[in-house]
Amino acid sequence: MDGAEKVLNSIKFPNLLYKPIRSVYYTLKGNIAMSKQDFDSAETMMKKGLDLGMPMKEAEGASMLQMGMLAMQKAILNKAKAIFARP
């Protein structure tokens, strides 16, 4: 995880990344924040990634799962239920 975080932190201008790559960049930043239990930053990064659109539906599903897990960690159960019930 430390190596991945070091590589991500070396990217100085993420807005210059190609849109699908930028989406994955923010998703990975969110995953790292979640592993550090920084749930607010994780949610912000995951939302940025989802808003950009995921390159594959499988990646979008994994991101939505992470968003549901974040809501559960923050004890926002109604939000978690809504995320998990999404078709």
Number of C-alpha atoms within 10 A of each C-alpha: 9 8 8 12 13 10 10 16 11 10 12 8 7 16 9 10 12 9 16 14 16 19 24 22 20 22 27 20 23 27 22 20 20 21 12 11 13 14 20 14 17 25 22 16 23 27 19 18 25 19 10 15 17 20 13 9 10 10 15 17 14 12 22 19 15 20 24 22 19 22 19 15 14 13 11 13 14 11 16 20 13 11 17 15 9 7 5
